[in-house]
Amino acid sequence: MGYFFKEKIKRTTAKSLGRLTNRQQELLVYMLYGCTTEEISTRMGIKESTVRVTIRPMYKFFNKTSREGILSLFIDRKMLQTEVDKMNGVFK
């Protein structure tokens, strides 16, 4: 799951992203797919508050103040739509 985004993340800032924990990297992939905090917590099997606590340091790491700011670093809209079309049904 998330091959496109994992590869995009690796190519974008492979060195610096290595400083993110495995949980933060997994959470980032779900964020890139547009999952809400509730959806992420369900998929990862953790509490919503844990999702929020895990995301919080990522704002500083990426020097952004919102999820949208973080996501804007990775999303190429045309490529995203293609990937979403391919993955249609994965999150149902």
N, C-alpha and C positions, 0 to 999 in steps of 0.2 A: 504494500500500500504506500502511496505517496512517492513513487519512484521519481516522477518528474520534479516534484518539489525538493526531494532529497538531493537530486543531482543539481538542481538550480542553487540550492543552499551551498553545496560543496564548491561549485564554480564561483559563486558570488564572493564569498569571504571565507574560504576554507580554513585559513589560519586562525582568524579570530573566532569563528564559530566553534572551533575545537575547545574553546574555553567555556562554552555552554555545557551544562550537564546533559546526560542522555535524556533525562525527563524533559528538560527545556527544549531539546532538539525535537523530541517526539511531539511535544505540545505545539511547537512552532509549525510543524507539518499540519496538525489539525487546524490551527489558526489559518493557515494558508488555504485550507479547504473551506474556510468560512464557518467552521463549527462555533457554536456559542459556548460559553463557560459550562452550561449544563450538559451539552452534548459531549464536550471534552471530558468532563468528569465521569460521565457514564462510560465512554469508550476506554478511558484509561483506568477506570475502577478506583478513582480517588474522589474525595469530597470537592465540592465547588470552591470552598474556601482554600483548599490546597492548590487548585488551579490558579486562583487569583494571586496567592502568595508566590507561586512559581513564576507567574508572568511579571510580577512587579519589578524584580531586578533586571528583567530583559529590557524594560524601558530605558534604564540608565545605560545598559550595555550597548544598545543601538542608538542612544542619544535621541530618543523619540518620546513623545508624551502620550501616545495612544496606540492601540492595536493597528489602526489604519496606517499610522506612521511607520510601524515596523513592517507591515505587509507591503507598503509601497516600495520598500527596498528590494523586494523579491518578485513582485508580480509584473509580468509582461502580459497585458490584457489579452492580446490575441492568442498567445501561447496558453494562457490560463483557460480561455474558453475552449480551446481544442482539447486540453487535458480534462476539463470538466465533462465535455461531451463523451470522451472515452470512458471516464469513470462513472458515468451516470448510473445510479443504482447502488453504488458502493456504500453510501451512507443511509440507505433506506431501511 
